[in-house]
Amino acid sequence: MIPRLRVFISYAREDARRADSLYDSLNAAGFEPWMDHRDIPEAAEWQSEINRAIGRCHAFLACISSASTQKSGVLAAELESALQRWKRKWWWWKRLFLLPVRFEDCKTPEKLSQLQWVDVFEDKDWVKVARALRRAQRSFVAGSAAAIALVVVLAVSLFIASKSNLIAEFRRPGGDARVGITVWKLKYVSPVPGSKTLIHESVCRGVDADWEPLRTSVSDQFQVGDHVRVSIETGLEGYVYVVDRELHGGEASGAPKLVFPTSRIQGGNNLVHPGKLIELPDQQDCPPYWTLSSQHASYSGELLTVLIVKRPLKDVSIQRDAQDLPQSKFDAWQKRWTAPLTTMDDRARARYPATASELAAGQGAKTLTHDDPLPQTVFQKIDSSDDDSILVDYPILVK
């Protein structure tokens, strides 16, 4: 039996009638469409329901009109989530099918310019969408069957390739172009003097508190006011640079700010190698965390860009604190070093507390080994034959 294709319909409120008509036609044709005002239960948290629907859909229809192209907020966030998922998927048969659907003759958003669209200028044109979805469905079914066969053939090999071996490979000197990122959410706990698994905030702002760092998944969402920390690890030797931009309405519209290296963290030493951990901010900083906040009403989080290169960048001066980075320079970095990546996110370990070894490594007192936990999210460059540098975008989403 061919499974029903789950189809997320993203649309502007001005296009609700057209979107409803498309929903009904696809439902009658045997697909499983999803729309917010028709499928979110009463009293449910609407943003969580939207995120869940995007996470489980096979296809995402970005309905485009002159009205939708002017929208930000929820509509832009939906598209950004779909694009992030479309870029992250490793195996081709699992890749999100992202289809721009034009409701009128208008310009396609730049983010979707590389994708061929379908014109649905009249209700009867829905068959064009159905035809595209059928092709995607056949690929999905064929790929799933191939995946099952592959799992059967390689079951013994996968069993032997234990988690400890994967960790040893990540931290093996001379390894592939990989970056491991863990974003920690801090939970206040009653003071525990001398604890090696807590971060102590000493009295520097009139605060004396202990915080327990808890792992978060790349898809988790935060709230304004949450305290977070970031740890970065690499599978190769190089020099790390971290840029932060604010997300407004799901898009990175804030000015780029170089948050590492700074002289106040490890004395500005940004040379990394397998097993060495970079923590932002430093555990001795005041405060030892970032607080998610903004003056912009459309604030939806932060977007970290982590760059690791083989040689230090000569045009970057290291200052004591974070510094504004010229947009032209940041654009040049992205153009030069952006490349296809695979992503492995260990959701089973999300919300696990930091270990004493991880916190010790953040202080420079220990080098992580195969006995220590793997970073929460690992990004790997698909082809690093020509250049071992790697550039990674990591969103910290605020609902």
C-alpha positions, 0 to 999 in steps of 0.5 A: 500500500502506498502511504499518503503523502503529507503535504504542508500548505503555507499561505498568506491570509489574503490567499486563504480561499485559493489555499482552501480550494487546493487543500480540498482538491489534494485531500480528495485525490488521496493526499494528506494536506495540512493547513493551520486553520483547518488542522490545529485543534482547539486550545492547542499551542499553534506555533508548536503545531505548525512546527510539528507539521513542518517536521513530519510533512513529506512535501511543503507547498510555498504558496506565492502571491504579491501578498505573500511576498510582502509578509514576514512573521509566521509565514517567513518563519514557516518558509525558513523552517522548510528551507532549513529542513530541505538543506539538512536532509542527508539521504535523497529519499528523505529530502523534503519536497519543496514546491513553490506554487504561484497563485498569480504572476509575481516574482518568486522570492530569492530564497526559492529562485533555484526551484522550479515553480508551478502556476495555479492561477485558477482552481482547476490548475491544482492538477499540476500540483498533484502531478508533481506530488505524485512524482515525489511520492514515487521517489519517496516510496522507491527510496524507502524500499531501497533504504529498507533493503540497505538496512537489511544488508548492512545490519551487521555492519551497523551493529558493529559500528558502535557509538563509541567508534563514531565518537572516536572517528569524530575526535581522530586527529586529521579527520574530516571537515566536521563541526560539532555544536551543542547549545545548552539551556541553563536551568537554575538549581539550588546552590551545590557548593563544589559541584563539577557538573554545574556552572557557578555564577559568582557575585559580579552583578549581585548574583550568586547562583548555580546553573545546570546546562541541558543539551538542546536539539537543533530543532528546539525552540526557546523563549525570550529571557532564556539563558544559553551557552554554546560549545563548539568542537571540530574534527580537524585542526584550524582556526574558528570564527563565530558570527551572530545575527538576529533572526527577525520573522525567521530571517537573518536580518540583524547586523553580523557581529563577531562574537569569537575570537575575543581576548576575554575568551581563552586570551583570543586563542582560536586555534582548535583541534579534535578534542578541544572545546570552545565555549561561548561565553567563558565559564568565568565570564559575567554572566557566564551565559547569553540571554535571548532578548531583542528590542525588535518586535519581530525577533525570532532568535539568533543565527550563529555562523561557525567558520573553521579555516586552516589559517587565521584570517589576516583581516580580522583583529581580535578585540576584547569584546564582540565587534561589528563585522562589515556586511561585505566581509561577512558576505565574502566569507559566505560566498567563499566557504558555503558548501553542502553539508550533512547533519546528524542531530542526536535527539535522544540525548537532548535535555541531558545535563553536561558532564563534568568532563565537558565542563572541564574541557570548556575550561581548558582543563581536559581534552575530550576523548572517545569516552566523552559524549559526542556533540549534540549536532554534528555537521560534515562537509560532503566534499572536503577534497579541495578545502578542509574549511567548513562554514555552518549556520546554526539557528537558535529559535525563539517562539 
